[in-house]
Amino acid sequence: MESSAAKEFDILLVEDNPADAELTMATLRGSRWPIRFHHVDDGVEAMEYLHNQVKGVKRPDLILLDLNMPRKGGREVLAELKSDEKLQMIPVLIFTTSDDEVDILGAYRLNANGYISKPVDLDKFTKVVNVIENFWLKTVKLPPSC
């Protein structure tokens, strides 16, 4: 049985905080698995990117989505993704600073595949990103790419 780790992963990071985006990508770049990142700053850019992907380019294997962003927030992006037949199978992991129960419940009601609150502490942040890597890149069987 082929491991998920045998292929290159495409991750779409939707994050408006440049420091969080860079730290997330830098941590995952140290991975044992080849990862191709696509980073956008807000939900409008995310949906433009994803709709362009549908036109024949490989879709991301995983979306790391912040909730609170300018122009179009993560909740709106998640709702749009999960209601779009061509995009709804892409796993979406909410990766945000909020640990508010309303945000957590709302994300799961919109069919998020997981919800992680970003730690403020650098060491804990790195450990959380490593957990994401081990679970989503090594353990989980992802749906086939379109």
C-alpha positions, 0 to 999 in steps of 0.5 A: 500500500502506497503511503501518502508521503510518497508524493508531492503535496500541494498546500494552499495557505490562506493567511493574512499575517505575513509572520504566521504564513512564513513561520508555517511555510518554513516549518513545513519546508523542513518536512521529510515530504516534498511540499509545494506551497501556494500562499494567498493573503485573503479569501478573495485571492483564495477563491480566485486561485481555486477557481483557476485550479478547477480549469485544469491545474491540479487542486491543492491536497490541503487548505490551511485556512485562517478565519479572520481576514480582510475582504473575504473571511475564512468562514465565507471561504469555507462555506463557498468551498463546501458548497462547490461540487468541484472543490468540496472534497479538498480537506480544509483545516482551520488554522487561526488564532481564535479559540472561541467556541462559537468559531469552532462550532461554526467552522464544523457546521460549515464542514471544516475537516479540523480546527486548530488554534494557533499557539502564540508561543514559537515552540508550541507553534512549531510543534502544532505545525509538525502535528499537522504535517504528521497527520495530514501528510503522513497518516491520513489518506487524502482524496484523489486530486482532480 
